[in-house]
Amino acid sequence: MSFIGTIGQLGAALWILNVWILRFNKETEYRGGDAKNLPQEFDVYGFPKGTVYLVGATKVSLALLLIIGLWVDPVVRPAAIALGSLMVGAIGMHLRVGDRLKKAAPAISVLTLCILTIAFI
């Protein structure tokens, strides 16, 4: 694996863990609509209650697989593809509710890191 692939892998993983563990209930300028935290953001998108926890568990699991991938190579590509796919969905949700592209910047960044990971592993 190349240095660029490793940076993408770790960057995507740490970014997701930061958002979904450390910033879950915190207000940021990137929340969809007028949401103040992740559960409210999923409400803005019109998802059923509890979806936030399913998506969060999936993203955290994929982030952990990317970290495990530092030692177990075969898990990296599938985890990066799955996480990147979720980021495409996140970008779509921001656009669907009329957010400025700036609010989708974190998802675009993580998608870019996943693409770097896929391309350079």
N, CA, C and O atoms as a GROMACS GRO file, in nm:
protein
  484
    1MET      N    1   0.084  -0.118   0.000
    1MET     CA    2   0.000   0.000   0.000
    1MET      C    3   0.089   0.124   0.000
    1MET      O    4   0.194   0.128   0.064
    2SER      N    5   0.044   0.224  -0.073
    2SER     CA    6   0.122   0.347  -0.082
    2SER      C    7   0.091   0.441   0.034
    2SER      O    8  -0.007   0.424   0.106
    3PHE      N    9   0.177   0.538   0.049
    3PHE     CA   10   0.158   0.639   0.153
    3PHE      C   11   0.026   0.713   0.133
    3PHE      O   12  -0.047   0.738   0.229
    4ILE      N   13  -0.006   0.747   0.009
    4ILE     CA   14  -0.130   0.820  -0.021
    4ILE      C   15  -0.251   0.735   0.017
    4ILE      O   16  -0.347   0.786   0.075
    5GLY      N   17  -0.248   0.606  -0.016
    5GLY     CA   18  -0.357   0.517   0.020
    5GLY      C   19  -0.375   0.507   0.170
    5GLY      O   20  -0.488   0.507   0.220
    6THR      N   21  -0.264   0.499   0.242
    6THR     CA   22  -0.271   0.490   0.388
    6THR      C   23  -0.327   0.619   0.449
    6THR      O   24  -0.405   0.614   0.543
    7ILE      N   25  -0.286   0.733   0.394
    7ILE     CA   26  -0.337   0.862   0.444
    7ILE      C   27  -0.488   0.870   0.418
    7ILE      O   28  -0.563   0.914   0.505
    8GLY      N   29  -0.531   0.828   0.300
    8GLY     CA   30  -0.674   0.829   0.270
    8GLY      C   31  -0.752   0.738   0.364
    8GLY      O   32  -0.857   0.775   0.416
    9GLN      N   33  -0.698   0.620   0.385
    9GLN     CA   34  -0.760   0.520   0.472
    9GLN      C   35  -0.775   0.571   0.615
    9GLN      O   36  -0.884   0.566   0.672
   10LEU      N   37  -0.667   0.618   0.672
   10LEU     CA   38  -0.670   0.669   0.810
   10LEU      C   39  -0.751   0.798   0.820
   10LEU      O   40  -0.826   0.818   0.916
   11GLY      N   41  -0.736   0.885   0.722
   11GLY     CA   42  -0.809   1.011   0.724
   11GLY      C   43  -0.960   0.989   0.723
   11GLY      O   44  -1.032   1.049   0.802
   12ALA      N   45  -1.007   0.902   0.635
   12ALA     CA   46  -1.150   0.872   0.626
   12ALA      C   47  -1.199   0.810   0.757
   12ALA      O   48  -1.303   0.849   0.810
   13ALA      N   49  -1.123   0.714   0.809
   13ALA     CA   50  -1.162   0.645   0.933
   13ALA      C   51  -1.171   0.742   1.050
   13ALA      O   52  -1.270   0.743   1.123
   14LEU      N   53  -1.068   0.822   1.069
   14LEU     CA   54  -1.066   0.914   1.184
   14LEU      C   55  -1.172   1.022   1.171
   14LEU      O   56  -1.229   1.064   1.271
   15TRP      N   57  -1.197   1.067   1.050
   15TRP     CA   58  -1.299   1.170   1.027
   15TRP      C   59  -1.436   1.116   1.068
   15TRP      O   60  -1.512   1.182   1.138
   16ILE      N   61  -1.467   0.994   1.023
   16ILE     CA   62  -1.596   0.932   1.056
   16ILE      C   63  -1.609   0.911   1.207
   16ILE      O   64  -1.713   0.941   1.265
   17LEU      N   65  -1.505   0.859   1.270
   17LEU     CA   66  -1.510   0.837   1.415
   17LEU      C   67  -1.529   0.968   1.491
   17LEU      O   68  -1.601   0.973   1.590
   18ASN      N   69  -1.466   1.074   1.444
   18ASN     CA   70  -1.481   1.205   1.506
   18ASN      C   71  -1.626   1.252   1.497
   18ASN      O   72  -1.685   1.296   1.596
   19VAL      N   73  -1.684   1.244   1.377
   19VAL     CA   74  -1.820   1.292   1.357
   19VAL      C   75  -1.922   1.209   1.434
   19VAL      O   76  -2.011   1.263   1.499
   20TRP      N   77  -1.907   1.077   1.428
   20TRP     CA   78  -2.012   0.990   1.482
   20TRP      C   79  -1.995   0.957   1.630
   20TRP      O   80  -2.090   0.911   1.693
   21ILE      N   81  -1.877   0.980   1.685
   21ILE     CA   82  -1.858   0.954   1.829
   21ILE      C   83  -1.841   1.085   1.906
   21ILE      O   84  -1.912   1.109   2.004
   22LEU      N   85  -1.748   1.168   1.864
   22LEU     CA   86  -1.719   1.290   1.939
   22LEU      C   87  -1.818   1.404   1.913
   22LEU      O   88  -1.844   1.484   2.002
   23ARG      N   89  -1.871   1.411   1.792
   23ARG     CA   90  -1.957   1.525   1.754
   23ARG      C   91  -2.103   1.487   1.731
   23ARG      O   92  -2.179   1.566   1.675
   24PHE      N   93  -2.144   1.369   1.773
   24PHE     CA   94  -2.278   1.318   1.747
   24PHE      C   95  -2.386   1.416   1.792
   24PHE      O   96  -2.481   1.441   1.718
   25ASN      N   97  -2.373   1.470   1.911
   25ASN     CA   98  -2.476   1.560   1.966
   25ASN      C   99  -2.432   1.706   1.965
   25ASN      O  100  -2.489   1.789   2.037
   26LYS      N  101  -2.333   1.738   1.885
   26LYS     CA  102  -2.282   1.876   1.883
   26LYS      C  103  -2.328   1.948   1.757
   26LYS      O  104  -2.344   1.889   1.650
   27GLU      N  105  -2.349   2.076   1.774
   27GLU     CA  106  -2.389   2.160   1.662
   27GLU      C  107  -2.265   2.195   1.578
   27GLU      O  108  -2.160   2.231   1.632
   28THR      N  109  -2.279   2.184   1.448
   28THR     CA  110  -2.174   2.231   1.356
   28THR      C  111  -2.243   2.303   1.241
   28THR      O  112  -2.364   2.290   1.222
   29GLU      N  113  -2.168   2.377   1.167
   29GLU     CA  114  -2.224   2.450   1.053
   29GLU      C  115  -2.254   2.358   0.935
   29GLU      O  116  -2.307   2.404   0.834
   30TYR      N  117  -2.220   2.230   0.947
   30TYR     CA  118  -2.238   2.136   0.836
   30TYR      C  119  -2.363   2.050   0.851
   30TYR      O  120  -2.389   1.967   0.763
   31ARG      N  121  -2.438   2.064   0.955
   31ARG     CA  122  -2.560   1.985   0.974
   31ARG      C  123  -2.664   2.023   0.870
   31ARG      O  124  -2.678   2.140   0.834
   32GLY      N  125  -2.736   1.923   0.822
   32GLY     CA  126  -2.838   1.947   0.720
   32GLY      C  127  -2.950   2.034   0.772
   32GLY      O  128  -2.990   2.024   0.888
   33GLY      N  129  -3.001   2.119   0.686
   33GLY     CA  130  -3.109   2.209   0.723
   33GLY      C  131  -3.073   2.293   0.844
   33GLY      O  132  -2.966   2.353   0.848
   34ASP      N  133  -3.163   2.297   0.943
   34ASP     CA  134  -3.138   2.372   1.066
   34ASP      C  135  -3.108   2.280   1.183
   34ASP      O  136  -3.124   2.319   1.299
   35ALA      N  137  -3.065   2.157   1.155
   35ALA     CA  138  -3.040   2.058   1.260
   35ALA      C  139  -2.926   2.102   1.350
   35ALA      O  140  -2.831   2.166   1.307
   36LYS      N  141  -2.939   2.067   1.477
   36LYS     CA  142  -2.837   2.099   1.577
   36LYS      C  143  -2.749   1.978   1.611
   36LYS      O  144  -2.643   1.995   1.671
   37ASN      N  145  -2.791   1.857   1.572
   37ASN     CA  146  -2.714   1.736   1.599
   37ASN      C  147  -2.750   1.630   1.495
   37ASN      O  148  -2.836   1.653   1.410
   38LEU      N  149  -2.685   1.515   1.501
   38LEU     CA  150  -2.710   1.412   1.400
   38LEU      C  151  -2.853   1.357   1.401
   38LEU      O  152  -2.912   1.342   1.294
   39PRO      N  153  -2.912   1.326   1.517
   39PRO     CA  154  -3.051   1.279   1.512
   39PRO      C  155  -3.146   1.381   1.446
   39PRO      O  156  -3.233   1.342   1.368
   40GLN      N  157  -3.128   1.508   1.475
   40GLN     CA  158  -3.212   1.611   1.412
   40GLN      C  159  -3.185   1.619   1.262
   40GLN      O  160  -3.277   1.642   1.183
   41GLU      N  161  -3.060   1.599   1.224
   41GLU     CA  162  -3.025   1.602   1.082
   41GLU      C  163  -3.099   1.492   1.006
   41GLU      O  164  -3.148   1.515   0.895
   42PHE      N  165  -3.107   1.374   1.064
   42PHE     CA  166  -3.178   1.264   0.998
   42PHE      C  167  -3.328   1.294   0.992
   42PHE      O  168  -3.396   1.250   0.899
   43ASP      N  169  -3.379   1.368   1.090
   43ASP     CA  170  -3.519   1.412   1.084
   43ASP      C  171  -3.539   1.508   0.966
   43ASP      O  172  -3.638   1.497   0.893
   44VAL      N  173  -3.445   1.600   0.948
   44VAL     CA  174  -3.452   1.695   0.836
   44VAL      C  175  -3.460   1.619   0.704
   44VAL      O  176  -3.533   1.659   0.613
   45TYR      N  177  -3.385   1.510   0.693
   45TYR     CA  178  -3.382   1.432   0.569
   45TYR      C  179  -3.506   1.344   0.553
   45TYR      O  180  -3.527   1.285   0.447
   46GLY      N  181  -3.589   1.336   0.657
   46GLY     CA  182  -3.711   1.259   0.648
   46GLY      C  183  -3.697   1.110   0.674
   46GLY      O  184  -3.785   1.032   0.638
   47PHE      N  185  -3.587   1.070   0.738
   47PHE     CA  186  -3.567   0.929   0.769
   47PHE      C  187  -3.646   0.890   0.894
   47PHE      O  188  -3.669   0.974   0.981
   48PRO      N  189  -3.688   0.763   0.903
   48PRO     CA  190  -3.756   0.718   1.024
   48PRO      C  191  -3.664   0.725   1.146
   48PRO      O  192  -3.542   0.717   1.134
   49LYS      N  193  -3.726   0.740   1.263
   49LYS     CA  194  -3.648   0.740   1.388
   49LYS      C  195  -3.566   0.611   1.395
   49LYS      O  196  -3.613   0.505   1.352
   50GLY      N  197  -3.449   0.619   1.446
   50GLY     CA  198  -3.364   0.501   1.459
   50GLY      C  199  -3.270   0.481   1.342
   50GLY      O  200  -3.169   0.413   1.355
   51THR      N  201  -3.303   0.539   1.226
   51THR     CA  202  -3.215   0.524   1.109
   51THR      C  203  -3.078   0.581   1.138
   51THR      O  204  -2.976   0.528   1.092
   52VAL      N  205  -3.074   0.689   1.215
   52VAL     CA  206  -2.946   0.752   1.249
   52VAL      C  207  -2.853   0.652   1.318
   52VAL      O  208  -2.733   0.654   1.295
   53TYR      N  209  -2.909   0.565   1.402
   53TYR     CA  210  -2.825   0.469   1.474
   53TYR      C  211  -2.779   0.355   1.384
   53TYR      O  212  -2.668   0.305   1.400
   54LEU      N  213  -2.862   0.315   1.290
   54LEU     CA  214  -2.823   0.212   1.193
   54LEU      C  215  -2.712   0.263   1.102
   54LEU      O  216  -2.611   0.196   1.080
   55VAL      N  217  -2.732   0.384   1.050
   55VAL     CA  218  -2.630   0.443   0.964
   55VAL      C  219  -2.502   0.469   1.043
   55VAL      O  220  -2.392   0.442   0.994
   56GLY      N  221  -2.516   0.519   1.164
   56GLY     CA  222  -2.399   0.546   1.248
   56GLY      C  223  -2.321   0.419   1.279
   56GLY      O  224  -2.198   0.419   1.269
   57ALA      N  225  -2.390   0.313   1.315
   57ALA     CA  226  -2.322   0.186   1.345
   57ALA      C  227  -2.250   0.134   1.220
   57ALA      O  228  -2.140   0.080   1.229
   58THR      N  229  -2.313   0.150   1.106
   58THR     CA  230  -2.251   0.106   0.980
   58THR      C  231  -2.125   0.187   0.951
   58THR      O  232  -2.020   0.131   0.919
   59LYS      N  233  -2.135   0.319   0.963
   59LYS     CA  234  -2.020   0.405   0.934
   59LYS      C  235  -1.906   0.382   1.033
   59LYS      O  236  -1.790   0.376   0.994
   60VAL      N  237  -1.938   0.368   1.161
   60VAL     CA  238  -1.834   0.343   1.261
   60VAL      C  239  -1.769   0.208   1.235
   60VAL      O  240  -1.648   0.194   1.246
   61SER      N  241  -1.849   0.107   1.202
   61SER     CA  242  -1.793  -0.025   1.170
   61SER      C  243  -1.700  -0.020   1.050
   61SER      O  244  -1.592  -0.080   1.051
   62LEU      N  245  -1.741   0.052   0.947
   62LEU     CA  246  -1.655   0.066   0.828
   62LEU      C  247  -1.527   0.142   0.860
   62LEU      O  248  -1.420   0.107   0.811
   63ALA      N  249  -1.538   0.245   0.943
   63ALA     CA  250  -1.418   0.320   0.985
   63ALA      C  251  -1.323   0.228   1.062
   63ALA      O  252  -1.202   0.233   1.041
   64LEU      N  253  -1.378   0.147   1.150
   64LEU     CA  254  -1.292   0.053   1.225
   64LEU      C  255  -1.229  -0.050   1.132
   64LEU      O  256  -1.114  -0.089   1.153
   65LEU      N  257  -1.303  -0.094   1.031
   65LEU     CA  258  -1.244  -0.186   0.933
   65LEU      C  259  -1.130  -0.120   0.857
   65LEU      O  260  -1.030  -0.186   0.827
   66LEU      N  261  -1.142   0.009   0.827
   66LEU     CA  262  -1.032   0.079   0.761
   66LEU      C  263  -0.908   0.082   0.850
   66LEU      O  264  -0.796   0.069   0.802
   67ILE      N  265  -0.927   0.099   0.979
   67ILE     CA  266  -0.814   0.097   1.072
   67ILE      C  267  -0.757  -0.044   1.081
   67ILE      O  268  -0.635  -0.062   1.077
   68ILE      N  269  -0.843  -0.143   1.095
   68ILE     CA  270  -0.798  -0.284   1.098
   68ILE      C  271  -0.722  -0.316   0.969
   68ILE      O  272  -0.630  -0.398   0.969
   69GLY      N  273  -0.763  -0.253   0.861
   69GLY     CA  274  -0.699  -0.274   0.732
   69GLY      C  275  -0.551  -0.238   0.727
   69GLY      O  276  -0.481  -0.276   0.634
   70LEU      N  277  -0.505  -0.164   0.827
   70LEU     CA  278  -0.360  -0.138   0.833
   70LEU      C  279  -0.283  -0.268   0.852
   70LEU      O  280  -0.166  -0.278   0.816
   71TRP      N  281  -0.349  -0.368   0.910
   71TRP     CA  282  -0.286  -0.499   0.933
   71TRP      C  283  -0.348  -0.610   0.850
   71TRP      O  284  -0.285  -0.713   0.825
   72VAL      N  285  -0.473  -0.589   0.808
   72VAL     CA  286  -0.545  -0.692   0.732
   72VAL      C  287  -0.589  -0.630   0.598
   72VAL      O  288  -0.700  -0.579   0.586
   73ASP      N  289  -0.501  -0.636   0.500
   73ASP     CA  290  -0.523  -0.570   0.371
   73ASP      C  291  -0.657  -0.599   0.301
   73ASP      O  292  -0.716  -0.506   0.247
   74PRO      N  293  -0.706  -0.723   0.300
   74PRO     CA  294  -0.826  -0.752   0.221
   74PRO      C  295  -0.953  -0.676   0.262
   74PRO      O  296  -1.048  -0.672   0.184
   75VAL      N  297  -0.956  -0.618   0.381
   75VAL     CA  298  -1.078  -0.548   0.424
   75VAL      C  299  -1.083  -0.403   0.376
   75VAL      O  300  -1.188  -0.339   0.382
   76VAL      N  301  -0.970  -0.351   0.330
   76VAL     CA  302  -0.962  -0.208   0.300
   76VAL      C  303  -1.050  -0.168   0.182
   76VAL      O  304  -1.132  -0.077   0.194
   77ARG      N  305  -1.034  -0.233   0.069
   77ARG     CA  306  -1.109  -0.192  -0.051
   77ARG      C  307  -1.261  -0.202  -0.029
   77ARG      O  308  -1.331  -0.105  -0.058
   78PRO      N  309  -1.314  -0.315   0.021
   78PRO     CA  310  -1.459  -0.320   0.042
   78PRO      C  311  -1.509  -0.214   0.141
   78PRO      O  312  -1.615  -0.155   0.121
   79ALA      N  313  -1.433  -0.190   0.247
   79ALA     CA  314  -1.474  -0.089   0.346
   79ALA      C  315  -1.473   0.051   0.284
   79ALA      O  316  -1.565   0.129   0.307
   80ALA      N  317  -1.371   0.081   0.205
   80ALA     CA  318  -1.362   0.213   0.142
   80ALA      C  319  -1.472   0.232   0.038
   80ALA      O  320  -1.528   0.341   0.026
   81ILE      N  321  -1.504   0.127  -0.037
   81ILE     CA  322  -1.613   0.136  -0.135
   81ILE      C  323  -1.747   0.158  -0.065
   81ILE      O  324  -1.825   0.243  -0.106
   82ALA      N  325  -1.773   0.082   0.041
   82ALA     CA  326  -1.899   0.095   0.114
   82ALA      C  327  -1.911   0.233   0.179
   82ALA      O  328  -2.016   0.297   0.171
   83LEU      N  329  -1.803   0.279   0.243
   83LEU     CA  330  -1.806   0.410   0.308
   83LEU      C  331  -1.821   0.521   0.204
   83LEU      O  332  -1.896   0.616   0.224
   84GLY      N  333  -1.751   0.508   0.093
   84GLY     CA  334  -1.765   0.606  -0.015
   84GLY      C  335  -1.907   0.612  -0.068
   84GLY      O  336  -1.958   0.720  -0.099
   85SER      N  337  -1.970   0.496  -0.080
   85SER     CA  338  -2.109   0.491  -0.126
   85SER      C  339  -2.202   0.563  -0.028
   85SER      O  340  -2.293   0.635  -0.070
   86LEU      N  341  -2.179   0.544   0.101
   86LEU     CA  342  -2.259   0.616   0.201
   86LEU      C  343  -2.236   0.767   0.192
   86LEU      O  344  -2.328   0.845   0.216
   87MET      N  345  -2.114   0.807   0.157
   87MET     CA  346  -2.086   0.951   0.143
   87MET      C  347  -2.159   1.009   0.022
   87MET      O  348  -2.204   1.123   0.026
   88VAL      N  349  -2.170   0.931  -0.086
   88VAL     CA  350  -2.248   0.976  -0.201
   88VAL      C  351  -2.393   0.999  -0.157
   88VAL      O  352  -2.455   1.098  -0.196
   89GLY      N  353  -2.445   0.908  -0.077
   89GLY     CA  354  -2.580   0.925  -0.023
   89GLY      C  355  -2.592   1.048   0.064
   89GLY      O  356  -2.692   1.120   0.057
   90ALA      N  357  -2.492   1.073   0.148
   90ALA     CA  358  -2.493   1.191   0.235
   90ALA      C  359  -2.493   1.320   0.153
   90ALA      O  360  -2.565   1.415   0.184
   91ILE      N  361  -2.413   1.322   0.048
   91ILE     CA  362  -2.410   1.440  -0.040
   91ILE      C  363  -2.547   1.459  -0.104
   91ILE      O  364  -2.598   1.571  -0.112
   92GLY      N  365  -2.605   1.349  -0.149
   92GLY     CA  366  -2.738   1.355  -0.209
   92GLY      C  367  -2.843   1.408  -0.114
   92GLY      O  368  -2.932   1.483  -0.154
   93MET      N  369  -2.835   1.369   0.014
   93MET     CA  370  -2.932   1.416   0.112
   93MET      C  371  -2.921   1.567   0.132
   93MET      O  372  -3.022   1.636   0.142
   94HIS      N  373  -2.797   1.618   0.138
   94HIS     CA  374  -2.779   1.762   0.151
   94HIS      C  375  -2.841   1.835   0.032
   94HIS      O  376  -2.910   1.936   0.048
   95LEU      N  377  -2.816   1.784  -0.086
   95LEU     CA  378  -2.870   1.848  -0.206
   95LEU      C  379  -3.022   1.838  -0.210
   95LEU      O  380  -3.090   1.932  -0.251
   96ARG      N  381  -3.075   1.725  -0.167
   96ARG     CA  382  -3.220   1.700  -0.168
   96ARG      C  383  -3.297   1.800  -0.081
   96ARG      O  384  -3.407   1.842  -0.116
   97VAL      N  385  -3.237   1.840   0.032
   97VAL     CA  386  -3.307   1.935   0.121
   97VAL      C  387  -3.268   2.080   0.092
   97VAL      O  388  -3.308   2.170   0.166
   98GLY      N  389  -3.191   2.102  -0.013
   98GLY     CA  390  -3.158   2.238  -0.054
   98GLY      C  391  -3.044   2.304   0.020
   98GLY      O  392  -3.031   2.426   0.018
   99ASP      N  393  -2.960   2.224   0.087
   99ASP     CA  394  -2.844   2.281   0.156
   99ASP      C  395  -2.744   2.338   0.055
   99ASP      O  396  -2.735   2.292  -0.059
  100ARG      N  397  -2.672   2.438   0.099
  100ARG     CA  398  -2.559   2.487   0.020
  100ARG      C  399  -2.454   2.376   0.012
  100ARG      O  400  -2.446   2.293   0.103
  101LEU      N  401  -2.377   2.374  -0.092
  101LEU     CA  402  -2.276   2.270  -0.112
  101LEU      C  403  -2.176   2.268   0.004
  101LEU      O  404  -2.118   2.163   0.034
  102LYS      N  405  -2.156   2.382   0.069
  102LYS     CA  406  -2.064   2.389   0.182
  102LYS      C  407  -2.103   2.289   0.292
  102LYS      O  408  -2.016   2.232   0.358
  103LYS      N  409  -2.234   2.269   0.312
  103LYS     CA  410  -2.277   2.176   0.416
  103LYS      C  411  -2.241   2.031   0.382
  103LYS      O  412  -2.232   1.946   0.471
  104ALA      N  413  -2.221   2.003   0.256
  104ALA     CA  414  -2.183   1.868   0.212
  104ALA      C  415  -2.031   1.851   0.209
  104ALA      O  416  -1.982   1.743   0.177
  105ALA      N  417  -1.957   1.956   0.241
  105ALA     CA  418  -1.810   1.951   0.233
  105ALA      C  419  -1.747   1.835   0.311
  105ALA      O  420  -1.657   1.771   0.259
  106PRO      N  421  -1.791   1.806   0.435
  106PRO     CA  422  -1.732   1.692   0.505
  106PRO      C  423  -1.755   1.559   0.431
  106PRO      O  424  -1.664   1.477   0.421
  107ALA      N  425  -1.875   1.539   0.379
  107ALA     CA  426  -1.903   1.416   0.305
  107ALA      C  427  -1.820   1.410   0.176
  107ALA      O  428  -1.770   1.304   0.138
  108ILE      N  429  -1.806   1.523   0.110
  108ILE     CA  430  -1.723   1.528  -0.012
  108ILE      C  431  -1.578   1.496   0.024
  108ILE      O  432  -1.510   1.425  -0.051
  109SER      N  433  -1.531   1.547   0.136
  109SER     CA  434  -1.393   1.522   0.180
  109SER      C  435  -1.370   1.374   0.210
  109SER      O  436  -1.270   1.316   0.168
  110VAL      N  437  -1.464   1.312   0.284
  110VAL     CA  438  -1.450   1.170   0.317
  110VAL      C  439  -1.460   1.086   0.190
  110VAL      O  440  -1.388   0.987   0.176
  111LEU      N  441  -1.549   1.122   0.098
  111LEU     CA  442  -1.559   1.053  -0.030
  111LEU      C  443  -1.426   1.060  -0.104
  111LEU      O  444  -1.380   0.961  -0.160
  112THR      N  445  -1.365   1.177  -0.105
  112THR     CA  446  -1.235   1.194  -0.171
  112THR      C  447  -1.129   1.106  -0.106
  112THR      O  448  -1.049   1.045  -0.176
  113LEU      N  449  -1.128   1.099   0.026
  113LEU     CA  450  -1.032   1.012   0.096
  113LEU      C  451  -1.057   0.865   0.064
  113LEU      O  452  -0.962   0.788   0.049
  114CYS      N  453  -1.183   0.827   0.052
  114CYS     CA  454  -1.215   0.688   0.014
  114CYS      C  455  -1.167   0.658  -0.128
  114CYS      O  456  -1.114   0.551  -0.154
  115ILE      N  457  -1.187   0.752  -0.218
  115ILE     CA  458  -1.142   0.734  -0.356
  115ILE      C  459  -0.990   0.722  -0.361
  115ILE      O  460  -0.937   0.638  -0.433
  116LEU      N  461  -0.918   0.804  -0.286
  116LEU     CA  462  -0.772   0.794  -0.278
  116LEU      C  463  -0.731   0.658  -0.224
  116LEU      O  464  -0.636   0.596  -0.273
  117THR      N  465  -0.802   0.612  -0.122
  117THR     CA  466  -0.772   0.481  -0.064
  117THR      C  467  -0.788   0.371  -0.167
  117THR      O  468  -0.699   0.287  -0.183
  118ILE      N  469  -0.899   0.373  -0.238
  118ILE     CA  470  -0.928   0.271  -0.340
  118ILE      C  471  -0.824   0.275  -0.452
  118ILE      O  472  -0.776   0.172  -0.499
  119ALA      N  473  -0.789   0.397  -0.493
  119ALA     CA  474  -0.696   0.413  -0.606
  119ALA      C  475  -0.552   0.377  -0.572
  119ALA      O  476  -0.476   0.334  -0.659
  120PHE      N  477  -0.514   0.394  -0.445
  120PHE     CA  478  -0.373   0.379  -0.411
  120PHE      C  479  -0.341   0.262  -0.319
  120PHE      O  480  -0.228   0.253  -0.271
  121ILE      N  481  -0.436   0.172  -0.293
  121ILE     CA  482  -0.402   0.057  -0.211
  121ILE      C  483  -0.342  -0.053  -0.297
  121ILE      O  484  -0.307  -0.159  -0.246
   0.00000   0.00000   0.00000
